[in-house]
Amino acid sequence: MCEWGQVELVEVTIPARLSSTGKDKIKKVGIDRCIAPIVRALNIAGAATIASCCGHGKRPGNIVLADGRELIIAPDYDTARKVDKAFPPINKSK
């Protein structure tokens, strides 16, 4: 994860509901350098993002999608397993 302030400009669409003009608008915004490629790829693929943070080594990162979903980004495998354990198993029989 990068340190706070290490950003890369990424072109994103600000949805009309969040825009000061009431219309969708395209804007270049500073995205944490270490997750900027993921944010860029999501936006290019049509999964509009509205917020993100890499966590800066203090917590898992996140990317908020315009449709309300949120992606959690674990910095490594071990951290991802800890996050997994916070939820019930998906493959157990009732």
Residue, then its C-alpha position, 0 to 999 in steps of 0.5 A: m500500500c502507498e502512503w497518504g498523498q501518493v496519488e495518480l490522476v484517474e479519469v472518473t465519471i461523477p454520477a449525476r446524483l453526486s454532481s453539483t451540476g445534476k448531470d454526469k460529468i467526467k473529472k480527473v481525480g487523485i486516486d491512491r497510486c497503488i490502487a489507481p490501476i484497479v480503479r481505472a480498469l473498473n471505470i473503463a469496464g463500466a463499473a463506475t467508482i465514486a470513492s476509494c482508499c488503499g488503507h495506507g497500511k493501516r486497514p484494508g482498502n476499499i473501492v465504492l461502486a456507483d451502484g452501492r456495492e463496495l469492494i474491500i481490498a486486502p493487502d495480502y493473502d493472510t489479511a484476506r483470510k482474516v476478513d473471510k473469517a468475519f462472515p459465515p461459510i458459504n458452502k456448509s449445508k443447513 
